[in-house]
Amino acid sequence: MDSYTNSDESFILLQDRLKSSYYQWINNHEVSTSVVVIPSLTLDQRMLEEITGQIYYEQRLLCMLMLLKNPSLHLTYVTSTPISPLIIDYYLYNIPNIDVVEAKQRLTLLSCYDLENISLTEKILKRPRLIARIKRSIAPDSFAHLVYFNVTNFEKELALLLDIPLYGCAPSLNHLGSKSGSRKIFKETNSLLPIGYEDIQSIDDIIRALVALKLEKPDLKKAVIKVNEGFSGDGNAIFTYPNLDNFDELEFYIRATLKPNTKFVAHGMSFKQFHRKIEEMGGIVEEFLDCDKIASPSVQVRITPGGEIIIVSTHDQCLGGESGQVFLGATFPANKVYATEIAELSIPIAERLRDLGVLGRFSIDFMSAFYNNAWHHYAIELNIRKGGTTHPFLMLQFLTNGEYNYKTGTFTLADGTERFYFATDNIQEERYKGLTPLDMIEITTIHDLHYDSVKSEGVMFHLISALSQYGKLGLVSIGKSHEQTKQYYEDVLTILDKEVSRVF
């Protein structure tokens, strides 16, 4: 217990350094800065296995390379496996007004050379010499901090070993971002949320919640069962209620049909495995929102070390899969009809999280249903970490130096023109397998698919390393309208299909 207490106290002191140095840094960008990026997905490994090429998701934060346009900044980027120099050059040469040779002198790339199915942070912790190299890469007397995808006790341990603070939420607050924790925060802030029940721990709890939901809302046809620590929809299951004329034996029929009437979002997930996840992590049961006109927007928020709440962006999420629960991509900004509404609904939630000690980036997912001539926004989930909408927005921001105004729902450049984007991590085709990073870069160059810094529009690719083995690729297509961004995306698919059909 003493060891844990000492570690906890040391971490608090470490994070206090971030707060004290932040004001000096924010007021003087010429201050020497060191950013260490550890893009570890320290999440449930069973669910991560459902993501094709998940090891390469560590490269989604390569957009952070664009920080190097600040000549006072040093960047260290650590991955499980080495990144091709071609990919590094691809990012650096797309940064406007940068001396690439000089920028590389301020960049340190390190690798574990390890494909083991554990998180990147765990791999680093097993390598004291690598930790020493990371420490040596930090510029002396610089404002240094760690950037993670999400923070657990592993990331906390690494921060203490490196003796630099992390710009993120303490792992002791992670429960706030669980499905149950999210519902409790939404209730505390009087947010609209689906009818449901949290702190589910067993099959019996699920059955009782399903019965209670049906009694409260007799016309309900489906319910969603969610594992507390699921992500991208892969911890979700959909239960379809049996057709009953009366509810006298409702519990009996739900118990009898629970297994056959439950469909899992994650491919290959069995009822037994899902049950085990519920017992291990807990979960929630809530109504399945069903409406003729429905949308899935999200709001990305940042809480600074000084306690300032910044509405970073709004998105309309593109969901797919058989149940419509899987995150496939996003359009930015969210629909102007409700972008400002969801941003304003997020402020009291952010204020509550700030008061509880949350720091850094997080997002709030909504389900928005249109009925009675108005949009109704149901708060669904908190993600106290970076997510699928983090890297596309960072890419846009770094490339264009534009700003998002949540009060107007617009992203504007210095010349007053607006920009939009469509982003996805899920371009995947069997016939794309075998395309190397060099092939991809050649194709984008020949067909003028790359981002144009003069026009501030075009396409930036990510997950390029996943292309050859998995036929998988991600992109951010930036344009002057939503229609233009979708056209860029369609052009990419058309050209890729044409190129893989060529005979050499």
KEVOLO-876385 format. One record per residue (C-alpha): y, x, z; residue in three letters; residue number from 1. Coordinates in Angstrom, 2 decimals. Layout:
<atoms>
(atom (Y X Z) "ala" NUM),
...
</atoms>
This chain:
<atoms>
(atom (0.00 0.00 0.00) "met" 1),
(atom (2.39 2.88 0.86) "asp" 2),
(atom (1.78 4.44 -2.57) "ser" 3),
(atom (2.62 1.16 -4.30) "tyr" 4),
(atom (5.74 0.72 -2.18) "thr" 5),
(atom (6.96 4.24 -2.93) "asn" 6),
(atom (6.34 3.73 -6.63) "ser" 7),
(atom (8.22 0.45 -6.55) "asp" 8),
(atom (11.18 2.00 -4.75) "glu" 9),
(atom (11.23 4.94 -7.16) "ser" 10),
(atom (11.28 2.55 -10.10) "phe" 11),
(atom (14.22 0.60 -8.65) "ile" 12),
(atom (16.16 3.85 -8.22) "leu" 13),
(atom (15.24 4.87 -11.78) "leu" 14),
(atom (16.51 1.57 -13.18) "gln" 15),
(atom (19.71 1.89 -11.15) "asp" 16),
(atom (20.43 5.04 -13.15) "arg" 17),
(atom (20.36 2.96 -16.32) "leu" 18),
(atom (22.93 0.56 -14.91) "lys" 19),
(atom (25.26 3.30 -13.70) "ser" 20),
(atom (25.05 5.28 -16.97) "ser" 21),
(atom (25.30 2.21 -19.20) "tyr" 22),
(atom (29.01 1.66 -18.64) "tyr" 23),
(atom (29.81 5.28 -19.46) "gln" 24),
(atom (27.73 5.06 -22.63) "trp" 25),
(atom (29.02 1.68 -23.81) "ile" 26),
(atom (32.64 2.84 -23.47) "asn" 27),
(atom (32.08 6.17 -25.20) "asn" 28),
(atom (29.59 6.30 -28.07) "his" 29),
(atom (30.19 10.03 -28.44) "glu" 30),
(atom (28.18 10.57 -25.25) "val" 31),
(atom (24.93 12.42 -25.99) "ser" 32),
(atom (22.13 9.85 -26.05) "thr" 33),
(atom (18.34 10.12 -26.13) "ser" 34),
(atom (16.18 7.14 -27.00) "val" 35),
(atom (12.40 7.36 -26.57) "val" 36),
(atom (10.57 4.62 -28.45) "val" 37),
(atom (7.04 3.76 -27.26) "ile" 38),
(atom (6.10 0.79 -29.48) "pro" 39),
(atom (2.96 -0.05 -27.53) "ser" 40),
(atom (1.52 -3.57 -27.72) "leu" 41),
(atom (0.25 -3.56 -24.15) "thr" 42),
(atom (-1.28 -7.02 -24.44) "leu" 43),
(atom (-4.70 -8.62 -24.17) "asp" 44),
(atom (-6.91 -6.48 -26.41) "gln" 45),
(atom (-9.32 -9.33 -27.26) "arg" 46),
(atom (-6.43 -11.30 -28.75) "met" 47),
(atom (-4.95 -8.23 -30.42) "leu" 48),
(atom (-8.22 -7.80 -32.29) "glu" 49),
(atom (-7.36 -11.02 -34.12) "glu" 50),
(atom (-4.34 -9.31 -35.71) "ile" 51),
(atom (-5.34 -7.46 -38.86) "thr" 52),
(atom (-4.22 -3.84 -38.78) "gly" 53),
(atom (-2.71 -4.23 -35.34) "gln" 54),
(atom (-2.59 -0.43 -34.79) "ile" 55),
(atom (0.10 -0.26 -37.47) "tyr" 56),
(atom (2.27 -2.80 -35.66) "tyr" 57),
(atom (3.48 0.23 -33.73) "glu" 58),
(atom (5.49 0.99 -36.89) "gln" 59),
(atom (7.45 -2.27 -36.80) "arg" 60),
(atom (10.05 -0.60 -34.58) "leu" 61),
(atom (10.70 2.16 -37.13) "leu" 62),
(atom (13.91 0.23 -37.73) "cys" 63),
(atom (15.07 2.13 -34.61) "met" 64),
(atom (15.28 5.24 -36.84) "leu" 65),
(atom (18.53 3.76 -38.06) "met" 66),
(atom (20.07 4.59 -34.68) "leu" 67),
(atom (20.22 8.13 -36.04) "leu" 68),
(atom (23.37 7.26 -37.94) "lys" 69),
(atom (25.02 7.94 -34.58) "asn" 70),
(atom (25.44 11.77 -34.73) "pro" 71),
(atom (25.28 12.01 -30.92) "ser" 72),
(atom (21.85 10.38 -30.68) "leu" 73),
(atom (18.40 11.95 -30.44) "his" 74),
(atom (15.35 9.79 -31.10) "leu" 75),
(atom (11.72 10.32 -30.10) "thr" 76),
(atom (9.09 8.02 -31.62) "tyr" 77),
(atom (5.49 8.08 -30.40) "val" 78),
(atom (2.51 6.42 -32.09) "thr" 79),
(atom (-1.27 6.32 -31.82) "ser" 80),
(atom (-1.72 7.96 -35.22) "thr" 81),
(atom (0.70 10.09 -37.30) "pro" 82),
(atom (3.16 8.37 -39.62) "ile" 83),
(atom (3.38 9.55 -43.22) "ser" 84),
(atom (6.55 11.61 -43.87) "pro" 85),
(atom (7.07 9.41 -46.94) "leu" 86),
(atom (7.56 6.39 -44.70) "ile" 87),
(atom (10.02 8.24 -42.49) "ile" 88),
(atom (12.00 9.29 -45.56) "asp" 89),
(atom (11.89 5.71 -46.86) "tyr" 90),
(atom (13.75 4.51 -43.77) "tyr" 91),
(atom (16.15 7.43 -43.45) "leu" 92),
(atom (17.24 7.40 -47.08) "tyr" 93),
(atom (18.09 3.70 -46.80) "asn" 94),
(atom (20.56 4.31 -43.97) "ile" 95),
(atom (24.10 4.12 -45.40) "pro" 96),
(atom (26.33 7.19 -45.01) "asn" 97),
(atom (23.89 9.50 -43.26) "ile" 98),
(atom (23.01 13.17 -43.71) "asp" 99),
(atom (19.22 12.83 -43.78) "val" 100),
(atom (18.55 16.55 -43.26) "val" 101),
(atom (20.78 16.64 -40.20) "glu" 102),
(atom (19.34 13.35 -38.87) "ala" 103),
(atom (15.81 14.74 -39.03) "lys" 104),
(atom (16.88 17.54 -36.71) "gln" 105),
(atom (17.58 14.87 -34.09) "arg" 106),
(atom (14.25 13.10 -34.67) "leu" 107),
(atom (10.99 13.92 -32.89) "thr" 108),
(atom (7.76 12.29 -34.06) "leu" 109),
(atom (4.73 12.53 -31.77) "leu" 110),
(atom (1.22 11.13 -31.99) "ser" 111),
(atom (-1.85 10.67 -29.79) "cys" 112),
(atom (-4.21 11.06 -32.79) "tyr" 113),
(atom (-6.26 8.30 -31.21) "asp" 114),
(atom (-7.64 5.07 -32.72) "leu" 115),
(atom (-9.26 3.86 -29.49) "glu" 116),
(atom (-8.87 0.12 -28.86) "asn" 117),
(atom (-6.50 0.48 -25.91) "ile" 118),
(atom (-2.73 0.32 -25.78) "ser" 119),
(atom (-0.58 3.23 -26.93) "leu" 120),
(atom (0.91 3.63 -23.46) "thr" 121),
(atom (-2.56 4.03 -21.92) "glu" 122),
(atom (-3.33 6.70 -24.50) "lys" 123),
(atom (-0.14 8.60 -23.63) "ile" 124),
(atom (-0.90 8.42 -19.91) "leu" 125),
(atom (-4.22 10.16 -20.58) "lys" 126),
(atom (-2.39 13.11 -22.23) "arg" 127),
(atom (-0.22 15.12 -19.80) "pro" 128),
(atom (0.64 17.69 -22.49) "arg" 129),
(atom (1.97 14.90 -24.73) "leu" 130),
(atom (4.04 13.58 -21.84) "ile" 131),
(atom (5.47 17.10 -21.41) "ala" 132),
(atom (6.36 17.18 -25.13) "arg" 133),
(atom (8.14 13.85 -24.83) "ile" 134),
(atom (10.15 15.24 -21.90) "lys" 135),
(atom (11.10 18.34 -23.87) "arg" 136),
(atom (12.32 16.19 -26.76) "ser" 137),
(atom (14.99 14.57 -24.59) "ile" 138),
(atom (18.39 16.19 -25.11) "ala" 139),
(atom (19.70 17.87 -21.92) "pro" 140),
(atom (22.35 15.94 -19.97) "asp" 141),
(atom (22.07 12.94 -22.29) "ser" 142),
(atom (22.09 9.22 -21.53) "phe" 143),
(atom (18.34 8.72 -21.90) "ala" 144),
(atom (16.27 5.55 -21.85) "his" 145),
(atom (12.93 4.21 -22.99) "leu" 146),
(atom (12.41 1.41 -25.49) "val" 147),
(atom (9.13 -0.50 -25.28) "tyr" 148),
(atom (7.69 -3.52 -27.09) "phe" 149),
(atom (6.71 -5.03 -23.73) "asn" 150),
(atom (6.56 -3.69 -20.19) "val" 151),
(atom (3.56 -3.63 -17.88) "thr" 152),
(atom (2.63 -1.37 -14.97) "asn" 153),
(atom (1.45 1.19 -17.55) "phe" 154),
(atom (4.97 1.41 -19.01) "glu" 155),
(atom (6.43 1.56 -15.51) "lys" 156),
(atom (4.11 4.47 -14.67) "glu" 157),
(atom (5.09 6.33 -17.83) "leu" 158),
(atom (8.79 5.81 -17.14) "ala" 159),
(atom (8.34 7.35 -13.69) "leu" 160),
(atom (6.42 10.32 -15.12) "leu" 161),
(atom (9.12 10.91 -17.75) "leu" 162),
(atom (11.84 10.28 -15.17) "asp" 163),
(atom (13.92 8.15 -17.52) "ile" 164),
(atom (14.72 4.44 -17.11) "pro" 165),
(atom (13.52 1.74 -19.45) "leu" 166),
(atom (15.73 -0.81 -21.15) "tyr" 167),
(atom (13.53 -3.78 -20.40) "gly" 168),
(atom (12.22 -6.20 -17.84) "cys" 169),
(atom (10.40 -4.91 -14.75) "ala" 170),
(atom (6.66 -5.72 -14.88) "pro" 171),
(atom (6.95 -7.60 -11.57) "ser" 172),
(atom (8.86 -10.28 -13.50) "leu" 173),
(atom (6.37 -10.68 -16.35) "asn" 174),
(atom (5.03 -13.90 -14.84) "his" 175),
(atom (8.31 -15.55 -15.82) "leu" 176),
(atom (7.32 -15.16 -19.46) "gly" 177),
(atom (3.84 -16.61 -19.05) "ser" 178),
(atom (3.25 -20.14 -20.31) "lys" 179),
(atom (3.24 -21.47 -16.74) "ser" 180),
(atom (6.25 -19.36 -15.76) "gly" 181),
(atom (8.16 -20.57 -18.82) "ser" 182),
(atom (7.63 -24.22 -17.93) "arg" 183),
(atom (8.83 -23.59 -14.36) "lys" 184),
(atom (12.01 -21.88 -15.60) "ile" 185),
(atom (12.65 -24.73 -18.03) "phe" 186),
(atom (12.26 -27.25 -15.23) "lys" 187),
(atom (14.59 -25.29 -12.96) "glu" 188),
(atom (17.28 -25.29 -15.66) "thr" 189),
(atom (16.78 -28.99 -16.52) "asn" 190),
(atom (15.75 -28.11 -20.06) "ser" 191),
(atom (13.98 -30.65 -22.21) "leu" 192),
(atom (10.29 -29.70 -22.46) "leu" 193),
(atom (7.04 -31.39 -23.46) "pro" 194),
(atom (5.18 -33.45 -20.88) "ile" 195),
(atom (2.60 -31.14 -19.39) "gly" 196),
(atom (1.07 -29.27 -16.50) "tyr" 197),
(atom (1.10 -25.59 -15.56) "glu" 198),
(atom (-1.06 -23.34 -13.34) "asp" 199),
(atom (-4.29 -24.50 -14.98) "ile" 200),
(atom (-7.18 -22.35 -13.71) "gln" 201),
(atom (-10.43 -24.10 -14.69) "ser" 202),
(atom (-12.15 -26.58 -16.98) "ile" 203),
(atom (-11.74 -29.24 -14.29) "asp" 204),
(atom (-7.99 -28.54 -14.22) "asp" 205),
(atom (-7.86 -28.93 -18.01) "ile" 206),
(atom (-9.70 -32.24 -17.87) "ile" 207),
(atom (-7.47 -33.61 -15.09) "arg" 208),
(atom (-4.36 -32.58 -17.03) "ala" 209),
(atom (-5.64 -34.17 -20.25) "leu" 210),
(atom (-6.36 -37.40 -18.39) "val" 211),
(atom (-2.93 -37.41 -16.76) "ala" 212),
(atom (-1.22 -36.76 -20.12) "leu" 213),
(atom (-3.01 -39.66 -21.79) "lys" 214),
(atom (-2.22 -42.03 -18.94) "leu" 215),
(atom (1.44 -41.02 -19.03) "glu" 216),
(atom (1.63 -41.27 -22.82) "lys" 217),
(atom (-1.11 -43.65 -24.06) "pro" 218),
(atom (-0.27 -43.18 -27.76) "asp" 219),
(atom (-0.78 -39.41 -27.54) "leu" 220),
(atom (-3.37 -38.23 -30.06) "lys" 221),
(atom (-3.45 -34.47 -29.33) "lys" 222),
(atom (-2.72 -32.01 -26.57) "ala" 223),
(atom (-2.22 -28.24 -26.59) "val" 224),
(atom (-4.10 -25.98 -24.16) "ile" 225),
(atom (-2.50 -22.55 -23.84) "lys" 226),
(atom (-3.63 -19.36 -22.13) "val" 227),
(atom (-0.79 -17.96 -20.02) "asn" 228),
(atom (-0.70 -14.57 -21.74) "glu" 229),
(atom (-1.41 -15.65 -25.32) "gly" 230),
(atom (0.89 -14.60 -28.16) "phe" 231),
(atom (1.59 -15.56 -31.79) "ser" 232),
(atom (-0.32 -18.79 -31.10) "gly" 233),
(atom (-3.67 -17.00 -30.73) "asp" 234),
(atom (-4.05 -18.11 -27.12) "gly" 235),
(atom (-3.72 -21.77 -28.04) "asn" 236),
(atom (-6.23 -24.56 -28.57) "ala" 237),
(atom (-5.75 -28.13 -29.78) "ile" 238),
(atom (-7.61 -31.00 -28.14) "phe" 239),
(atom (-7.93 -34.28 -30.05) "thr" 240),
(atom (-8.36 -37.34 -27.86) "tyr" 241),
(atom (-11.34 -39.64 -28.50) "pro" 242),
(atom (-10.57 -43.15 -29.75) "asn" 243),
(atom (-10.84 -45.54 -26.81) "leu" 244),
(atom (-10.02 -49.22 -26.50) "asp" 245),
(atom (-9.39 -48.88 -22.77) "asn" 246),
(atom (-9.02 -46.01 -20.34) "phe" 247),
(atom (-11.45 -47.14 -17.65) "asp" 248),
(atom (-13.75 -44.22 -18.38) "glu" 249),
(atom (-11.13 -41.85 -19.79) "leu" 250),
(atom (-12.16 -38.85 -17.67) "glu" 251),
(atom (-15.84 -39.30 -18.61) "phe" 252),
(atom (-15.09 -39.36 -22.34) "tyr" 253),
(atom (-12.67 -36.41 -22.20) "ile" 254),
(atom (-15.25 -34.35 -20.30) "arg" 255),
(atom (-17.93 -35.32 -22.82) "ala" 256),
(atom (-15.78 -34.49 -25.87) "thr" 257),
(atom (-13.83 -31.49 -24.53) "leu" 258),
(atom (-15.94 -28.86 -26.26) "lys" 259),
(atom (-16.43 -30.50 -29.70) "pro" 260),
(atom (-12.86 -31.85 -29.83) "asn" 261),
(atom (-11.17 -28.52 -29.00) "thr" 262),
(atom (-10.16 -26.32 -31.93) "lys" 263),
(atom (-9.01 -22.74 -31.30) "phe" 264),
(atom (-6.17 -21.03 -33.15) "val" 265),
(atom (-7.79 -17.57 -32.86) "ala" 266),
(atom (-10.58 -17.09 -35.38) "his" 267),
(atom (-13.93 -16.45 -33.75) "gly" 268),
(atom (-12.82 -17.65 -30.32) "met" 269),
(atom (-15.66 -19.51 -28.59) "ser" 270),
(atom (-15.31 -22.22 -25.97) "phe" 271),
(atom (-16.92 -19.88 -23.44) "lys" 272),
(atom (-14.45 -17.07 -24.22) "gln" 273),
(atom (-11.49 -19.43 -24.01) "phe" 274),
(atom (-12.74 -20.80 -20.70) "his" 275),
(atom (-13.00 -17.23 -19.37) "arg" 276),
(atom (-9.42 -16.50 -20.48) "lys" 277),
(atom (-8.19 -19.58 -18.64) "ile" 278),
(atom (-10.00 -18.48 -15.49) "glu" 279),
(atom (-8.66 -14.92 -15.78) "glu" 280),
(atom (-5.06 -15.64 -16.79) "met" 281),
(atom (-4.44 -19.30 -16.07) "gly" 282),
(atom (-2.72 -21.58 -18.54) "gly" 283),
(atom (-1.02 -24.87 -19.28) "ile" 284),
(atom (-1.79 -28.21 -20.88) "val" 285),
(atom (0.98 -30.11 -22.64) "glu" 286),
(atom (1.52 -32.80 -25.22) "glu" 287),
(atom (1.23 -31.91 -28.88) "phe" 288),
(atom (4.61 -32.78 -30.32) "leu" 289),
(atom (4.06 -34.79 -33.46) "asp" 290),
(atom (6.92 -36.03 -35.61) "cys" 291),
(atom (7.57 -36.60 -39.30) "asp" 292),
(atom (10.42 -34.08 -39.21) "lys" 293),
(atom (9.88 -31.08 -36.97) "ile" 294),
(atom (11.08 -27.48 -36.84) "ala" 295),
(atom (10.23 -24.39 -34.77) "ser" 296),
(atom (13.45 -22.48 -34.07) "pro" 297),
(atom (13.86 -19.61 -31.64) "ser" 298),
(atom (16.77 -17.89 -29.95) "val" 299),
(atom (16.82 -14.17 -29.24) "gln" 300),
(atom (18.84 -13.11 -26.19) "val" 301),
(atom (19.75 -9.80 -24.58) "arg" 302),
(atom (20.77 -9.22 -20.98) "ile" 303),
(atom (22.62 -5.93 -20.63) "thr" 304),
(atom (22.38 -3.60 -17.61) "pro" 305),
(atom (25.82 -4.92 -16.70) "gly" 306),
(atom (24.54 -8.52 -16.58) "gly" 307),
(atom (26.21 -9.70 -19.78) "glu" 308),
(atom (24.32 -12.36 -21.72) "ile" 309),
(atom (24.37 -11.86 -25.49) "ile" 310),
(atom (22.99 -14.43 -27.94) "ile" 311),
(atom (21.55 -12.01 -30.46) "val" 312),
(atom (20.21 -14.36 -33.15) "ser" 313),
(atom (18.63 -17.68 -34.02) "thr" 314),
(atom (15.65 -18.12 -36.34) "his" 315),
(atom (13.56 -20.85 -37.86) "asp" 316),
(atom (9.98 -19.75 -37.34) "gln" 317),
(atom (7.44 -20.27 -40.09) "cys" 318),
(atom (4.21 -21.44 -38.46) "leu" 319),
(atom (0.86 -21.81 -40.17) "gly" 320),
(atom (-2.88 -21.86 -39.65) "gly" 321),
(atom (-5.02 -24.99 -39.38) "glu" 322),
(atom (-3.13 -26.17 -36.31) "ser" 323),
(atom (0.34 -25.01 -37.32) "gly" 324),
(atom (0.48 -22.78 -34.22) "gln" 325),
(atom (0.35 -19.28 -35.78) "val" 326),
(atom (3.58 -17.31 -36.28) "phe" 327),
(atom (3.80 -16.21 -39.92) "leu" 328),
(atom (7.44 -15.27 -40.36) "gly" 329),
(atom (11.01 -16.41 -39.89) "ala" 330),
(atom (14.24 -17.26 -41.65) "thr" 331),
(atom (17.60 -16.17 -40.29) "phe" 332),
(atom (19.89 -17.69 -39.22) "pro" 333),
(atom (18.37 -20.95 -38.04) "ala" 334),
(atom (19.44 -24.19 -39.68) "asn" 335),
(atom (23.21 -24.55 -39.21) "lys" 336),
(atom (22.68 -28.17 -38.23) "val" 337),
(atom (21.24 -27.08 -34.89) "tyr" 338),
(atom (21.66 -23.29 -34.62) "ala" 339),
(atom (24.61 -23.58 -32.24) "thr" 340),
(atom (22.85 -26.29 -30.21) "glu" 341),
(atom (19.78 -24.20 -29.45) "ile" 342),
(atom (21.93 -21.15 -28.68) "ala" 343),
(atom (23.93 -23.12 -26.12) "glu" 344),
(atom (20.75 -24.60 -24.63) "leu" 345),
(atom (19.56 -21.03 -24.10) "ser" 346),
(atom (22.52 -19.93 -21.99) "ile" 347),
(atom (21.53 -21.62 -18.68) "pro" 348),
(atom (17.97 -20.34 -19.16) "ile" 349),
(atom (19.32 -16.81 -19.71) "ala" 350),
(atom (21.58 -17.12 -16.67) "glu" 351),
(atom (18.62 -18.09 -14.49) "arg" 352),
(atom (16.57 -15.17 -15.81) "leu" 353),
(atom (19.46 -12.76 -15.23) "arg" 354),
(atom (19.77 -13.98 -11.66) "asp" 355),
(atom (16.06 -13.26 -11.20) "leu" 356),
(atom (16.52 -9.69 -12.45) "gly" 357),
(atom (15.46 -9.90 -16.10) "val" 358),
(atom (16.87 -7.14 -18.32) "leu" 359),
(atom (16.77 -6.47 -22.04) "gly" 360),
(atom (15.62 -8.59 -24.96) "arg" 361),
(atom (13.70 -11.83 -24.75) "phe" 362),
(atom (13.36 -14.95 -26.85) "ser" 363),
(atom (13.11 -18.68 -26.27) "ile" 364),
(atom (10.94 -20.74 -28.60) "asp" 365),
(atom (11.73 -24.39 -29.23) "phe" 366),
(atom (10.04 -27.27 -31.03) "met" 367),
(atom (12.74 -29.45 -32.54) "ser" 368),
(atom (11.89 -33.02 -33.48) "ala" 369),
(atom (14.17 -35.31 -35.49) "phe" 370),
(atom (14.12 -38.93 -34.38) "tyr" 371),
(atom (16.67 -41.62 -33.54) "asn" 372),
(atom (19.04 -39.89 -35.99) "asn" 373),
(atom (19.27 -36.69 -33.94) "ala" 374),
(atom (17.49 -33.41 -33.30) "trp" 375),
(atom (15.78 -33.10 -29.92) "his" 376),
(atom (15.01 -29.53 -28.85) "his" 377),
(atom (12.01 -29.02 -26.58) "tyr" 378),
(atom (11.81 -25.64 -24.84) "ala" 379),
(atom (8.29 -24.33 -25.45) "ile" 380),
(atom (7.97 -20.71 -24.42) "glu" 381),
(atom (9.72 -17.61 -23.09) "leu" 382),
(atom (8.80 -14.22 -24.54) "asn" 383),
(atom (10.12 -11.58 -22.16) "ile" 384),
(atom (9.55 -8.74 -24.60) "arg" 385),
(atom (10.34 -7.85 -28.17) "lys" 386),
(atom (8.67 -10.05 -30.77) "gly" 387),
(atom (8.29 -10.92 -34.41) "gly" 388),
(atom (12.00 -11.64 -34.83) "thr" 389),
(atom (13.23 -8.45 -33.14) "thr" 390),
(atom (12.71 -5.82 -35.83) "his" 391),
(atom (14.01 -7.90 -38.79) "pro" 392),
(atom (17.30 -8.58 -37.03) "phe" 393),
(atom (17.67 -4.96 -35.93) "leu" 394),
(atom (17.07 -3.93 -39.53) "met" 395),
(atom (19.78 -6.27 -40.79) "leu" 396),
(atom (22.21 -5.20 -38.10) "gln" 397),
(atom (21.70 -1.47 -38.64) "phe" 398),
(atom (21.89 -1.75 -42.43) "leu" 399),
(atom (24.97 -3.94 -42.70) "thr" 400),
(atom (26.97 -3.47 -39.49) "asn" 401),
(atom (27.46 -7.24 -39.55) "gly" 402),
(atom (27.71 -9.56 -36.56) "glu" 403),
(atom (26.08 -12.85 -35.60) "tyr" 404),
(atom (28.35 -15.54 -34.18) "asn" 405),
(atom (26.21 -18.10 -32.38) "tyr" 406),
(atom (29.13 -20.53 -32.16) "lys" 407),
(atom (29.20 -20.84 -35.96) "thr" 408),
(atom (25.57 -19.97 -36.61) "gly" 409),
(atom (26.56 -17.32 -39.17) "thr" 410),
(atom (26.00 -13.59 -39.72) "phe" 411),
(atom (29.09 -12.07 -41.29) "thr" 412),
(atom (29.87 -8.68 -42.82) "leu" 413),
(atom (33.19 -6.85 -42.58) "ala" 414),
(atom (34.28 -8.38 -45.91) "asp" 415),
(atom (33.73 -11.89 -44.56) "gly" 416),
(atom (30.63 -12.68 -46.62) "thr" 417),
(atom (27.50 -14.08 -44.99) "glu" 418),
(atom (23.98 -12.66 -45.04) "arg" 419),
(atom (20.59 -14.29 -44.53) "phe" 420),
(atom (17.03 -13.04 -44.48) "tyr" 421),
(atom (13.41 -14.04 -44.68) "phe" 422),
(atom (10.99 -11.85 -42.72) "ala" 423),
(atom (7.23 -11.72 -42.49) "thr" 424),
(atom (4.49 -9.41 -41.23) "asp" 425),
(atom (1.82 -11.36 -43.07) "asn" 426),
(atom (1.70 -10.48 -46.75) "ile" 427),
(atom (-2.01 -9.83 -47.17) "gln" 428),
(atom (-4.21 -9.82 -50.24) "glu" 429),
(atom (-7.60 -8.22 -50.83) "glu" 430),
(atom (-6.42 -6.88 -54.18) "arg" 431),
(atom (-3.57 -4.94 -52.51) "tyr" 432),
(atom (-6.06 -2.71 -50.74) "lys" 433),
(atom (-5.92 0.86 -51.98) "gly" 434),
(atom (-2.16 0.91 -52.51) "leu" 435),
(atom (-0.88 3.98 -50.64) "thr" 436),
(atom (2.60 4.40 -49.15) "pro" 437),
(atom (3.51 6.54 -52.17) "leu" 438),
(atom (2.31 3.78 -54.53) "asp" 439),
(atom (4.40 1.22 -52.68) "met" 440),
(atom (7.54 3.33 -52.72) "ile" 441),
(atom (7.09 4.07 -56.45) "glu" 442),
(atom (6.64 0.36 -57.20) "ile" 443),
(atom (9.78 -0.59 -55.27) "thr" 444),
(atom (11.78 2.11 -57.05) "thr" 445),
(atom (10.56 1.28 -60.58) "ile" 446),
(atom (11.19 -2.45 -60.15) "his" 447),
(atom (14.44 -2.09 -58.20) "asp" 448),
(atom (13.02 -3.95 -55.21) "leu" 449),
(atom (14.61 -1.73 -52.61) "his" 450),
(atom (17.58 -2.54 -50.40) "tyr" 451),
(atom (20.96 -1.94 -52.08) "asp" 452),
(atom (23.48 -0.64 -49.53) "ser" 453),
(atom (26.41 -1.33 -51.90) "val" 454),
(atom (25.54 -5.00 -52.30) "lys" 455),
(atom (24.12 -5.28 -48.74) "ser" 456),
(atom (21.10 -7.12 -50.09) "glu" 457),
(atom (17.53 -6.46 -51.18) "gly" 458),
(atom (14.18 -5.81 -49.56) "val" 459),
(atom (13.08 -3.47 -46.77) "met" 460),
(atom (9.36 -3.05 -46.15) "phe" 461),
(atom (7.43 -2.34 -42.98) "his" 462),
(atom (3.75 -2.03 -42.01) "leu" 463),
(atom (3.47 0.12 -45.14) "ile" 464),
(atom (0.64 2.12 -43.56) "ser" 465),
(atom (-1.52 -1.02 -43.31) "ala" 466),
(atom (-1.44 -1.61 -47.07) "leu" 467),
(atom (-4.16 0.77 -48.25) "ser" 468),
(atom (-6.83 -0.18 -45.70) "gln" 469),
(atom (-6.03 -3.85 -45.09) "tyr" 470),
(atom (-3.97 -4.98 -48.09) "gly" 471),
(atom (-1.29 -5.97 -45.57) "lys" 472),
(atom (2.47 -5.53 -45.70) "leu" 473),
(atom (5.62 -6.78 -44.00) "gly" 474),
(atom (9.13 -7.19 -45.34) "leu" 475),
(atom (12.68 -8.27 -44.63) "val" 476),
(atom (14.41 -9.72 -47.70) "ser" 477),
(atom (18.18 -9.85 -47.27) "ile" 478),
(atom (20.46 -11.96 -49.42) "gly" 479),
(atom (23.61 -14.07 -49.64) "lys" 480),
(atom (21.70 -17.32 -49.17) "ser" 481),
(atom (18.36 -18.56 -47.90) "his" 482),
(atom (17.41 -19.29 -51.48) "glu" 483),
(atom (18.11 -15.74 -52.58) "gln" 484),
(atom (16.01 -14.26 -49.76) "thr" 485),
(atom (13.05 -16.43 -50.74) "lys" 486),
(atom (13.49 -15.38 -54.37) "gln" 487),
(atom (13.35 -11.71 -53.40) "tyr" 488),
(atom (10.14 -12.45 -51.50) "tyr" 489),
(atom (8.62 -14.25 -54.50) "glu" 490),
(atom (9.67 -11.37 -56.78) "asp" 491),
(atom (7.84 -8.91 -54.51) "val" 492),
(atom (4.62 -10.94 -54.69) "leu" 493),
(atom (4.90 -11.33 -58.46) "thr" 494),
(atom (5.42 -7.61 -59.02) "ile" 495),
(atom (2.68 -6.56 -56.61) "leu" 496),
(atom (0.24 -8.90 -58.34) "asp" 497),
(atom (1.23 -7.47 -61.70) "lys" 498),
(atom (0.95 -3.86 -60.53) "glu" 499),
(atom (-2.52 -4.21 -58.98) "val" 500),
(atom (-3.72 -5.84 -62.22) "ser" 501),
(atom (-2.69 -2.85 -64.34) "arg" 502),
(atom (-5.40 -0.67 -65.84) "val" 503),
(atom (-4.69 3.08 -65.66) "phe" 504),
</atoms>
